Amino acid sequence: MSRFSDRAGRGLGPALSLITEKEFLELTGLARERLDDLLQLEWLDRTETDACTLFSEGDVYRVRKLERICADFELPVVGGTIIVDLLERIDQLEREVQSLQGFDAED
């Protein structure tokens, strides 16, 4: 399952638009080598077209968060990706709890 469908399947909002690799690098401030690391880890999804490589706009926020966490805590990229994934999972679980609490309040 791709990360896009995984996010959509978890109810993390509507599908976001795709941007070019150049735009992605500009918006995230990533070095090309770091992007290659994240792609090798399969932490980011990309869509290959005949003309260019596309990335999700939503991943811009994730990468910025990753870079802040890695810099603030002096972590390697693998450690940072684990933390960002766990933070996203916590956010998802909190939304599910809130949804269930709202459902129970209606009973």
C-alpha positions in Angstrom: 0.0 0.0 0.0 1.4 3.4 -0.8 1.8 6.1 1.8 -0.8 8.2 -0.1 -3.5 5.6 0.1 -2.4 4.8 3.7 -3.0 8.4 4.7 -6.2 8.6 2.9 -7.3 5.3 4.4 -6.5 6.6 7.9 -8.7 9.6 7.4 -6.0 12.2 7.4 -7.9 14.5 5.1 -8.4 15.0 1.4 -5.9 14.1 -1.1 -3.4 16.9 -1.6 -2.0 18.2 -4.8 1.2 17.0 -6.3 4.2 19.3 -6.9 7.4 18.9 -8.9 10.7 17.7 -7.3 12.2 21.1 -7.8 9.2 22.8 -6.0 9.4 20.1 -3.3 13.1 20.8 -2.7 12.6 24.5 -2.6 9.6 24.3 -0.2 11.3 21.9 2.2 14.9 23.3 1.9 16.1 19.7 1.6 19.5 18.9 0.1 19.2 16.4 -2.8 21.2 13.8 -0.8 18.6 14.0 2.1 15.8 13.5 -0.3 17.5 10.5 -1.7 17.9 9.1 1.8 14.2 9.6 2.5 13.3 7.9 -0.8 15.6 5.0 0.0 13.9 4.6 3.3 10.6 4.6 1.4 9.4 7.4 3.8 8.2 9.5 1.0 6.2 8.6 -2.0 6.8 9.9 -5.5 5.0 9.7 -8.8 7.1 9.3 -11.8 5.9 10.8 -15.1 7.5 11.1 -18.5 8.3 14.8 -17.8 9.2 14.9 -14.1 9.0 13.4 -10.6 6.1 14.6 -8.4 5.6 14.7 -4.6 2.7 15.3 -2.4 2.3 18.8 -1.0 1.4 17.2 2.3 4.9 15.8 2.6 6.3 19.3 2.7 5.0 19.7 6.2 6.2 16.2 7.3 9.7 16.9 5.9 9.9 20.3 7.6 8.8 18.6 10.9 11.4 15.9 10.3 14.2 18.4 9.7 13.3 20.4 12.9 13.2 17.2 15.0 16.5 16.0 13.6 18.2 19.4 14.2 16.7 20.0 17.6 17.6 16.6 19.0 20.7 15.9 16.9 19.1 12.7 15.5 19.9 10.8 12.4 17.3 10.8 9.7 16.1 7.3 10.6 15.4 8.3 14.2 13.6 11.4 13.0 11.3 9.5 10.6 10.3 7.1 13.4 9.4 10.0 15.7 7.4 11.8 13.0 5.5 8.6 12.2 4.8 8.1 15.9 3.5 11.7 16.2 1.2 11.2 13.2 -0.1 7.9 14.8 -0.7 9.7 18.1 -2.6 12.4 16.2 -4.7 9.9 14.4 -5.5 8.0 17.7 -6.5 11.3 19.4 -8.9 12.1 16.6 -10.4 8.6 16.8 -10.9 9.0 20.6 -12.5 12.4 20.1 -14.8 10.9 17.5 -15.7 8.0 19.8 -16.3 10.4 22.7 -18.6 12.4 20.5 -20.4 9.3 19.4 -20.9 8.1 23.0 -22.2 11.6 24.0 -25.0 11.2 21.5 -26.2 7.9 23.2 
